[in-house]
Amino acid sequence: MRVPLGDRSYDLVFAPDFSGLQRAIAALGPGRIAVVCDTGSAAHLGSLEAEIGRHPVLVLPAGEATKTWEQGGEVLDWLIRLPLDRKAIVVALGGGMVGDLAGFCAAVALRGVRWVAVPTTLLAMVDSAVGGKTAVDHPAGKNLIGAFHQPALGWASAHTLSTLPEAERRSGLGEVVKTGLLAGEPLWGRVRHWDGDPAELFALAEACAAFKAEVVAEDEHDRGRRAHLNLGHTLGHAWERASGYALRHGEAVALGLVAETRIAVSLGLATEGLQLEIVEVLERHGLPVSPPPVSDSALLAALALDKKADGDTLVIPVLRAIGEVAICRLSPAEALSRARVGI
């Protein structure tokens, strides 16, 4: 598919494997290639190198704890010492953490070099490989330091999903459910009734990425409709942060979807039937619907630093109905109170 963004447009390819990736990278023009991955995605280095050849590789520890300013500095130091120039291409092989971190380093190295997203997880295929949001975390919150820097190419390979641990597959389903809720029918029906078929899951990932690409093309810099993609994320990020990232991102989004639908019900914007439908689908796909015990103070501290807040007010997209979004403006304390109605 094409992500149409003028001179920043790029192709996002969904393919059975890495065959053809070398030609696609070569079509970007000459430049030194450097690969960044993590210990979770390093298993795919052999098949990647068989297609694109051997290039310098940096393997990072897996996990959200790696996505820091300090680690970003180490990646930049490695890139600069290769050395790289402004024609360089950074290949991010891995999940959302790798894409966010490597993409951010590509955004700031030499004031910007090209990067290629090669997502190996369901979560990354559906979400982080599309749209050019790159970032590192800050101790105060997730993705608070970042830049919009579109990849030059994205390449999602079905064979990487076959080796995905169950917990990571389940986490990716959190973003799949969110996207289905935003897109409405027919995608929501496909998400709701997915029966575990791996081929259909990859097709769902492609359909979700296509929906996000459409939204990004309309609102690249998050000033309008793209804010809808934050569905489930305001409360979800707070639980993720307050749990010390023990919750995977998609699990936190699932909790956020339930909590923020409670907010919509409490405000008279949505029905309890909608909330029950969302809970039923999340439970069927193995996702949590009840938050872990964390303190209100930790949640409020995380909400106070939400990067989409307007001053002291949270700007929260919620569902009125499947495929229909409303925007709520609430204080962190009121949002948390309303999110817990009925728990």
C-alpha positions as CSV (number, residue, x, y, z in Angstrom):
1,M,0.0,0.0,0.0
2,R,1.1,3.6,-0.5
3,V,1.1,6.0,2.4
4,P,0.5,9.3,0.5
5,L,2.3,12.2,2.1
6,G,3.6,14.2,-0.8
7,D,7.4,14.2,-0.9
8,R,7.4,12.0,2.3
9,S,5.2,9.3,0.7
10,Y,6.3,5.7,1.1
11,D,5.3,2.1,0.3
12,L,4.3,-0.3,3.1
13,V,4.5,-3.8,1.7
14,F,2.8,-6.9,3.2
15,A,4.6,-10.0,1.8
16,P,5.1,-13.7,2.7
17,D,8.8,-13.2,3.5
18,F,11.7,-10.9,2.8
19,S,12.0,-11.7,-0.9
20,G,12.0,-8.5,-2.9
21,L,13.1,-6.3,0.0
22,Q,16.6,-5.8,-1.5
23,R,15.1,-4.5,-4.7
24,A,12.8,-2.2,-2.7
25,I,15.7,-0.8,-0.7
26,A,17.9,-0.4,-3.8
27,A,15.1,1.6,-5.4
28,L,15.5,4.2,-2.6
29,G,19.0,5.1,-4.0
30,P,22.5,4.3,-2.9
31,G,23.5,4.6,0.8
32,R,25.2,2.7,3.5
33,I,22.8,0.3,5.4
34,A,22.9,-0.2,9.1
35,V,20.6,-2.6,10.9
36,V,19.1,-2.1,14.4
37,C,17.2,-5.0,16.0
38,D,16.7,-6.4,19.5
39,T,17.3,-9.8,21.1
40,G,13.7,-10.7,20.3
41,S,14.0,-10.0,16.5
42,A,17.6,-11.1,16.1
43,A,16.3,-14.6,15.1
44,H,15.2,-13.0,11.8
45,L,18.7,-11.6,11.0
46,G,19.6,-14.7,9.0
47,S,16.7,-14.4,6.6
48,L,17.1,-10.7,6.4
49,E,20.8,-11.0,5.5
50,A,20.1,-13.7,3.0
51,E,18.0,-11.1,1.1
52,I,19.8,-7.8,1.6
53,G,23.4,-9.0,2.4
54,R,25.5,-8.5,5.5
55,H,25.6,-5.0,6.9
56,P,26.6,-3.6,10.3
57,V,24.2,-4.8,13.0
58,L,23.4,-3.4,16.5
59,V,21.4,-5.8,18.7
60,L,19.6,-4.1,21.7
61,P,18.1,-5.7,24.8
62,A,14.4,-6.5,24.2
63,G,11.7,-4.6,26.1
64,E,10.3,-1.1,26.7
65,A,13.0,-0.4,29.3
66,T,15.5,-0.1,26.4
67,K,13.6,2.8,24.7
68,T,15.4,5.5,26.7
69,W,17.3,8.8,25.9
70,E,20.5,7.1,27.2
71,Q,20.1,4.1,24.9
72,G,19.2,6.4,22.0
73,G,22.6,8.1,22.6
74,E,24.4,4.8,22.4
75,V,22.6,4.0,19.1
76,L,23.6,7.4,17.7
77,D,27.2,7.0,18.9
78,W,27.3,3.6,17.1
79,L,25.8,5.0,13.9
80,I,28.1,8.0,13.8
81,R,31.2,5.9,14.4
82,L,30.4,3.5,11.5
83,P,30.5,6.2,10.0
84,L,27.3,7.1,8.3
85,D,26.5,10.0,6.0
86,R,23.2,11.6,4.9
87,K,22.6,9.0,2.3
88,A,22.6,6.2,5.0
89,I,19.6,3.9,5.5
90,V,18.8,2.6,9.0
91,V,16.9,-0.6,8.9
92,A,14.7,-1.1,12.0
93,L,14.1,-4.9,12.4
94,G,11.7,-5.7,15.2
95,G,8.7,-4.6,17.2
96,G,7.4,-1.2,18.2
97,M,10.3,-0.5,20.6
98,V,12.9,-1.0,17.8
99,G,11.0,1.0,15.3
100,D,10.4,3.9,17.7
101,L,14.0,4.1,18.9
102,A,15.8,3.5,15.6
103,G,13.4,5.8,13.8
104,F,14.1,8.5,16.4
105,C,17.8,8.1,16.0
106,A,17.4,8.3,12.2
107,A,15.4,11.5,12.7
108,V,18.2,13.3,14.6
109,A,21.4,11.7,13.2
110,L,23.0,14.3,10.9
111,R,19.6,16.2,11.1
112,G,17.9,13.3,9.5
113,V,18.7,10.1,7.5
114,R,16.5,7.6,5.9
115,W,15.1,4.6,7.7
116,V,13.2,1.5,6.7
117,A,10.7,-0.1,9.0
118,V,10.7,-3.9,9.0
119,P,8.1,-4.8,11.7
120,T,8.3,-8.3,13.0
121,T,5.5,-8.2,15.5
122,L,1.7,-7.8,15.0
123,L,1.7,-4.7,17.1
124,A,4.4,-3.0,15.0
125,M,2.7,-4.0,11.7
126,V,-0.6,-2.6,12.7
127,D,0.6,0.5,14.5
128,S,4.1,1.8,14.9
129,A,5.4,1.0,11.4
130,V,2.7,3.4,9.9
131,G,2.8,7.1,10.3
132,G,6.3,8.2,11.3
133,K,5.9,8.7,15.0
134,T,9.3,8.0,16.5
135,A,10.3,8.5,20.1
136,V,12.0,7.5,23.3
137,D,10.5,7.3,26.7
138,H,11.2,9.6,29.7
139,P,11.0,8.5,33.3
140,A,7.9,10.7,33.6
141,G,6.0,9.0,30.8
142,K,6.0,7.2,27.5
143,N,7.1,8.7,24.1
144,L,7.6,12.2,25.6
145,I,10.7,12.8,23.5
146,G,10.3,12.2,19.8
147,A,9.8,13.5,16.2
148,F,7.7,12.9,13.2
149,H,10.0,11.2,10.8
150,Q,8.4,9.1,8.1
151,P,10.2,5.9,7.0
152,A,11.3,5.6,3.4
153,L,9.8,2.1,3.2
154,G,8.0,-0.4,5.3
155,W,8.1,-4.2,4.9
156,A,5.9,-6.5,6.9
157,S,6.6,-10.2,6.4
158,A,4.1,-13.0,7.3
159,H,6.8,-15.4,8.2
160,T,7.8,-13.3,11.2
161,L,4.4,-13.8,12.8
162,S,4.8,-17.5,12.8
163,T,7.5,-17.3,15.4
164,L,5.8,-14.6,17.6
165,P,5.4,-15.6,21.2
166,E,1.8,-15.9,22.3
167,A,2.0,-13.0,24.7
168,E,3.3,-10.7,21.9
169,R,0.6,-11.9,19.5
170,R,-2.0,-11.2,22.2
171,S,-0.6,-7.7,22.8
172,G,-0.8,-6.9,19.1
173,L,-4.5,-7.9,19.1
174,G,-5.1,-4.9,21.5
175,E,-4.3,-2.6,18.6
176,V,-6.2,-4.7,16.1
177,V,-9.3,-4.5,18.2
178,K,-8.8,-0.7,18.6
179,T,-8.5,-0.2,14.9
180,G,-11.6,-2.3,14.2
181,L,-13.6,-0.2,16.6
182,L,-12.5,3.0,14.9
183,A,-12.9,1.6,11.3
184,G,-16.4,0.1,11.9
185,E,-17.8,-2.4,9.5
186,P,-16.7,-4.5,7.7
187,L,-13.4,-4.5,9.5
188,W,-14.9,-4.7,12.9
189,G,-16.8,-7.8,12.0
190,R,-13.6,-9.5,10.8
191,V,-11.9,-8.6,14.1
192,R,-14.8,-9.6,16.2
193,H,-15.1,-13.1,14.7
194,W,-11.4,-13.9,14.1
195,D,-11.0,-17.5,15.0
196,G,-7.2,-17.8,15.3
197,D,-6.4,-18.4,11.7
198,P,-2.8,-17.2,11.1
199,A,-3.3,-16.2,7.5
200,E,-6.4,-14.2,8.4
201,L,-4.4,-12.5,11.2
202,F,-1.8,-11.3,8.7
203,A,-4.7,-10.1,6.4
204,L,-6.2,-8.2,9.4
205,A,-2.8,-6.6,10.1
206,E,-2.7,-5.4,6.5
207,A,-6.3,-4.0,6.7
208,C,-5.6,-2.2,10.0
209,A,-2.4,-0.7,8.6
210,A,-4.4,0.5,5.5
211,F,-6.9,2.2,7.8
212,K,-4.2,3.9,9.7
213,A,-2.4,5.0,6.5
214,E,-5.6,6.6,5.4
215,V,-5.9,8.5,8.6
216,V,-2.2,9.6,8.6
217,A,-2.5,10.8,5.0
218,E,-5.4,13.1,6.1
219,D,-3.7,14.3,9.3
220,E,0.0,13.6,9.5
221,H,0.9,15.7,12.5
222,D,-1.9,14.8,14.8
223,R,-4.0,18.0,14.7
224,G,-7.4,16.4,13.8
225,R,-8.6,12.9,12.9
226,R,-5.3,11.2,13.8
227,A,-6.1,12.0,17.4
228,H,-8.8,9.3,17.1
229,L,-6.0,6.7,16.9
230,N,-5.4,7.5,20.5
231,L,-8.5,5.6,21.5
232,G,-7.7,3.5,24.5
233,H,-4.3,5.1,25.0
234,T,-4.9,7.9,27.5
235,L,-5.8,5.6,30.3
236,G,-3.9,2.7,28.7
237,H,-0.6,4.6,28.7
238,A,-1.2,5.6,32.4
239,W,-1.7,1.9,33.4
240,E,1.3,0.9,31.3
241,R,3.5,3.5,33.0
242,A,2.1,2.9,36.5
243,S,2.7,-0.8,36.1
244,G,6.4,-0.2,35.4
245,Y,5.7,-1.5,31.9
246,A,4.9,-5.0,33.3
247,L,1.8,-4.6,31.1
248,R,2.5,-5.0,27.4
249,H,1.3,-2.1,25.3
250,G,-1.6,-3.9,23.7
251,E,-2.8,-5.2,27.1
252,A,-2.7,-1.6,28.4
253,V,-4.7,-0.4,25.3
254,A,-7.3,-3.1,26.0
255,L,-7.7,-1.8,29.6
256,G,-7.9,1.7,28.2
257,L,-10.6,0.7,25.7
258,V,-12.8,-0.6,28.5
259,A,-12.1,2.3,30.9
260,E,-12.6,5.0,28.3
261,T,-15.9,3.3,27.2
262,R,-17.0,3.5,30.8
263,I,-16.3,7.3,30.6
264,A,-18.4,7.5,27.5
265,V,-21.3,5.6,29.2
266,S,-21.0,7.8,32.3
267,L,-21.3,10.9,30.1
268,G,-24.3,9.5,28.2
269,L,-22.4,9.3,25.0
270,A,-22.5,5.5,24.7
271,T,-24.6,2.6,25.8
272,E,-23.7,-0.2,28.2
273,G,-24.3,-2.6,25.4
274,L,-21.3,-1.1,23.5
275,Q,-19.2,-1.6,26.6
276,L,-20.3,-5.2,27.0
277,E,-19.5,-5.9,23.3
278,I,-16.0,-4.5,23.6
279,V,-15.4,-6.5,26.8
280,E,-16.7,-9.7,25.1
281,V,-14.4,-9.3,22.1
282,L,-11.3,-8.5,24.2
283,E,-11.9,-11.5,26.5
284,R,-12.4,-13.8,23.5
285,H,-9.0,-12.7,22.2
286,G,-7.3,-13.3,25.6
287,L,-6.9,-9.6,26.5
288,P,-7.3,-8.2,30.1
289,V,-10.4,-6.1,30.9
290,S,-9.8,-5.5,34.6
291,P,-6.8,-3.3,35.6
292,P,-4.1,-4.5,38.0
293,P,-3.9,-2.8,41.4
294,V,-2.0,0.4,41.1
295,S,-2.2,3.5,43.2
296,D,-4.3,6.5,42.2
297,S,-1.4,8.7,42.8
298,A,0.7,6.8,40.2
299,L,-2.1,6.9,37.6
300,L,-2.8,10.6,38.2
301,A,1.0,11.4,37.9
302,A,1.1,9.5,34.5
303,L,-2.1,11.2,33.3
304,A,-0.8,14.7,34.3
305,L,2.0,14.2,31.7
306,D,-0.1,12.9,28.9
307,K,1.4,14.3,25.8
308,K,-1.9,15.1,24.1
309,A,-3.2,17.1,27.1
310,D,-4.4,20.7,26.7
311,G,-2.9,22.3,29.7
312,D,-4.4,20.6,32.7
313,T,-7.2,19.0,30.6
314,L,-7.0,15.5,29.0
315,V,-8.3,15.3,25.5
316,I,-9.7,11.8,25.2
317,P,-11.3,10.1,22.2
318,V,-14.1,7.8,23.1
319,L,-16.6,5.7,21.2
320,R,-20.2,6.8,20.7
321,A,-20.8,3.6,18.7
322,I,-18.7,1.3,16.5
323,G,-16.9,3.5,14.0
324,E,-18.1,6.8,15.6
325,V,-15.8,8.8,17.9
326,A,-16.4,11.7,20.3
327,I,-13.8,13.8,22.0
328,C,-14.0,14.4,25.8
329,R,-12.2,17.0,27.7
330,L,-11.8,16.1,31.4
331,S,-9.4,16.6,34.3
332,P,-7.2,13.6,35.2
333,A,-9.1,13.1,38.4
334,E,-12.5,13.2,36.7
335,A,-11.4,10.9,34.0
336,L,-10.1,8.4,36.5
337,S,-13.2,8.6,38.6
338,R,-15.5,8.1,35.6
339,A,-13.3,5.3,34.2
340,R,-13.9,3.3,37.5
341,V,-17.7,3.6,37.5
342,G,-19.1,0.1,37.7
343,I,-15.7,-1.6,38.6
